[in-house]
Amino acid sequence: MGWLLASKVFNVPQSTLIRHALKQNKVLAPTTKGMGRYRSVFTYEMERELVEHIKILETRLFEFTRKEVLELAYQFADVNNIPHNFNNEKRWQAKNGWLDFDADTRTYP
């Protein structure tokens, strides 16, 4: 069965079939995936360290709101002299909107 017939039978674009058959369907690793025009403040290891710190504190009955997690992220970046786009006055909100930090839904292998 050729590309054209397969695309008509399975109702899939011909270019998609060719790309998958030739294994040219590029999938980016989670650490290299871009965030559009924004760049990540923390590396994967630093973010993982921050998440582990938050989890340890939560086992000791500290509960964190989103604002408190963002404050911890600001403090972490400030103490480690990491260039960031946090608002230095509020110490938790990014200059161009909210920081994209969602520790609860981020999965780690």
GROMACS elastic network, one bead per residue, 0.5 to 0.9 nm:
[ bonds ]
;  ai    aj funct       b0    kb
    1     4     6  0.83153   500
    1     5     6  0.63452   500
    1     6     6  0.63337   500
    2     5     6  0.54604   500
    2     6     6  0.60798   500
    2     7     6  0.85272   500
    3     6     6  0.51882   500
    3     7     6  0.60141   500
    3     8     6  0.86551   500
    3    14     6  0.59691   500
    3    15     6  0.85729   500
    3    17     6  0.70153   500
    3    18     6  0.71709   500
    4     7     6  0.51922   500
    4     8     6  0.63697   500
    4     9     6  0.87210   500
    4    13     6  0.87816   500
    4    14     6  0.62407   500
    5     8     6  0.51813   500
    5     9     6  0.60852   500
    5    10     6  0.85656   500
    5    14     6  0.89411   500
    6     9     6  0.50628   500
    6    10     6  0.59304   500
    6    11     6  0.78449   500
    6    12     6  0.78313   500
    6    14     6  0.77768   500
    6    17     6  0.81139   500
    7    10     6  0.54910   500
    7    11     6  0.53696   500
    7    13     6  0.55912   500
    7    14     6  0.51680   500
    7    15     6  0.87931   500
    7    16     6  0.87476   500
    7    17     6  0.71787   500
    8    11     6  0.50375   500
    8    12     6  0.69283   500
    8    13     6  0.80926   500
    8    14     6  0.83764   500
    9    12     6  0.80511   500
   10    13     6  0.88497   500
   11    14     6  0.89787   500
   12    15     6  0.85355   500
   12    16     6  0.69180   500
   12    17     6  0.70768   500
   13    16     6  0.53542   500
   13    17     6  0.66540   500
   13    18     6  0.89587   500
   14    17     6  0.52150   500
   14    18     6  0.63273   500
   14    19     6  0.86459   500
   15    18     6  0.51456   500
   15    19     6  0.60588   500
   15    20     6  0.86364   500
   16    19     6  0.51072   500
   16    20     6  0.61935   500
   16    21     6  0.85100   500
   16    25     6  0.86107   500
   17    20     6  0.53019   500
   17    21     6  0.60101   500
   17    22     6  0.85349   500
   18    21     6  0.50988   500
   18    22     6  0.60424   500
   18    23     6  0.83746   500
   18    24     6  0.83969   500
   19    22     6  0.53698   500
   19    23     6  0.60447   500
   19    24     6  0.50681   500
   19    25     6  0.57940   500
   20    24     6  0.61430   500
   20    25     6  0.57521   500
   21    24     6  0.77499   500
   21    25     6  0.88733   500
   22    25     6  0.81168   500
   23    26     6  0.79279   500
   28    31     6  0.81095   500
   28    32     6  0.62762   500
   28    33     6  0.56966   500
   28    34     6  0.89472   500
   29    32     6  0.54079   500
   29    33     6  0.61983   500
   30    33     6  0.54417   500
   30    34     6  0.88793   500
   31    34     6  0.84393   500
   31    43     6  0.81307   500
   31    44     6  0.64436   500
   34    37     6  0.81709   500
   34    38     6  0.80030   500
   34    39     6  0.73601   500
   34    40     6  0.84221   500
   35    38     6  0.55046   500
   35    39     6  0.62773   500
   35    40     6  0.74838   500
   36    39     6  0.76350   500
   40    43     6  0.71436   500
   40    84     6  0.88071   500
   40   100     6  0.85542   500
   41    77     6  0.80536   500
   41    82     6  0.75395   500
   41    83     6  0.71834   500
   41    84     6  0.57394   500
   41    85     6  0.78004   500
   42    45     6  0.78662   500
   42    46     6  0.56763   500
   42    47     6  0.57460   500
   42    77     6  0.79337   500
   42    82     6  0.79554   500
   42    84     6  0.87071   500
   43    46     6  0.52385   500
   43    47     6  0.61318   500
   43    48     6  0.84911   500
   44    47     6  0.52189   500
   44    48     6  0.60780   500
   44    49     6  0.86212   500
   45    48     6  0.50499   500
   45    49     6  0.61371   500
   45    50     6  0.86550   500
   46    49     6  0.50258   500
   46    50     6  0.62326   500
   46    51     6  0.86401   500
   47    50     6  0.50734   500
   47    51     6  0.61684   500
   47    52     6  0.86059   500
   47    73     6  0.88093   500
   47   103     6  0.87269   500
   48    51     6  0.50433   500
   48    52     6  0.61260   500
   48    53     6  0.85783   500
   48   108     6  0.81070   500
   49    52     6  0.51315   500
   49    53     6  0.62010   500
   49    54     6  0.87070   500
   50    53     6  0.50672   500
   50    54     6  0.62820   500
   50    55     6  0.86629   500
   50    72     6  0.82614   500
   50    73     6  0.74610   500
   50    76     6  0.77585   500
   51    54     6  0.50832   500
   51    55     6  0.61558   500
   51    56     6  0.86457   500
   51   103     6  0.63544   500
   51   104     6  0.88909   500
   52    56     6  0.61591   500
   52    57     6  0.86296   500
   53    56     6  0.51663   500
   53    57     6  0.62931   500
   53    58     6  0.86490   500
   54    57     6  0.51152   500
   54    58     6  0.61367   500
   54    59     6  0.87409   500
   54    62     6  0.87691   500
   54    64     6  0.82686   500
   54    69     6  0.79937   500
   54    72     6  0.87260   500
   54   103     6  0.89891   500
   55    59     6  0.63287   500
   55    60     6  0.88094   500
   56    59     6  0.52091   500
   56    60     6  0.66575   500
   56    62     6  0.89766   500
   57    60     6  0.50871   500
   57    61     6  0.68051   500
   57    62     6  0.55993   500
   57    63     6  0.79727   500
   58    61     6  0.51021   500
   58    63     6  0.58077   500
   58    64     6  0.77314   500
   59    62     6  0.71615   500
   60    63     6  0.89218   500
   64    67     6  0.78629   500
   64    68     6  0.56644   500
   64    69     6  0.62546   500
   65    68     6  0.51945   500
   65    69     6  0.63495   500
   65    70     6  0.87048   500
   66    69     6  0.51592   500
   66    70     6  0.62676   500
   66    71     6  0.86599   500
   66   102     6  0.85040   500
   67    70     6  0.50938   500
   67    71     6  0.61864   500
   67    72     6  0.87049   500
   67    92     6  0.67873   500
   67    93     6  0.82818   500
   68    72     6  0.62037   500
   68    73     6  0.85844   500
   68    92     6  0.80039   500
   69    72     6  0.50570   500
   69    73     6  0.62328   500
   69    74     6  0.86743   500
   69    92     6  0.84651   500
   69   101     6  0.84635   500
   69   103     6  0.87131   500
   70    74     6  0.61785   500
   70    75     6  0.86233   500
   70    91     6  0.82030   500
   70    92     6  0.50568   500
   70    93     6  0.71577   500
   70    99     6  0.75499   500
   70   101     6  0.75616   500
   71    74     6  0.50226   500
   71    75     6  0.61873   500
   71    76     6  0.85236   500
   71    90     6  0.89220   500
   71    91     6  0.61480   500
   71    93     6  0.82298   500
   72    75     6  0.50484   500
   72    76     6  0.60049   500
   72    77     6  0.85708   500
   72    92     6  0.80832   500
   73    76     6  0.50297   500
   73    77     6  0.61969   500
   73    78     6  0.85159   500
   73    92     6  0.76596   500
   73   101     6  0.85822   500
   74    77     6  0.51980   500
   74    78     6  0.60102   500
   74    79     6  0.85560   500
   74    84     6  0.82954   500
   74    86     6  0.67162   500
   74    87     6  0.88735   500
   74    88     6  0.87409   500
   74    91     6  0.61508   500
   74    92     6  0.58845   500
   74    93     6  0.86163   500
   75    79     6  0.59245   500
   75    80     6  0.83879   500
   75    91     6  0.79546   500
   75    92     6  0.87352   500
   76    79     6  0.54079   500
   76    80     6  0.61798   500
   76    81     6  0.85091   500
   76    82     6  0.83322   500
   77    80     6  0.53271   500
   77    81     6  0.59708   500
   77    83     6  0.72405   500
   77    84     6  0.69555   500
   78    81     6  0.51438   500
   78    82     6  0.63209   500
   78    83     6  0.80989   500
   78    84     6  0.83034   500
   79    82     6  0.78536   500
   81    84     6  0.88604   500
   84    87     6  0.88920   500
   84    94     6  0.85227   500
   85    88     6  0.86609   500
   85    93     6  0.86972   500
   85    94     6  0.55712   500
   85    95     6  0.58998   500
   85    96     6  0.78796   500
   85    99     6  0.85650   500
   86    89     6  0.87874   500
   86    90     6  0.83108   500
   86    91     6  0.65480   500
   86    92     6  0.62861   500
   86    93     6  0.57212   500
   86    95     6  0.57140   500
   86    96     6  0.86355   500
   86    99     6  0.78575   500
   87    90     6  0.56611   500
   87    91     6  0.55551   500
   87    92     6  0.64983   500
   87    93     6  0.55894   500
   87    94     6  0.53322   500
   87    95     6  0.52520   500
   87    96     6  0.89572   500
   88    92     6  0.78369   500
   88    93     6  0.85479   500
   88    94     6  0.88784   500
   88    95     6  0.88834   500
   89    92     6  0.84586   500
   90    93     6  0.63905   500
   90    94     6  0.89767   500
   91    94     6  0.84441   500
   92    98     6  0.86490   500
   92    99     6  0.83286   500
   93    96     6  0.83689   500
   93    97     6  0.68707   500
   93    98     6  0.56987   500
   93    99     6  0.65535   500
   94    97     6  0.54031   500
   94    98     6  0.53167   500
   94    99     6  0.53190   500
   94   100     6  0.89962   500
   95    98     6  0.78336   500
   95    99     6  0.86390   500
   96    99     6  0.82282   500
   97   100     6  0.89440   500
   98   101     6  0.83889   500
   99   102     6  0.88519   500
  101   106     6  0.87139   500
  102   105     6  0.59543   500
  102   106     6  0.63258   500
  103   106     6  0.53393   500
  103   107     6  0.82838   500
  104   107     6  0.80907   500
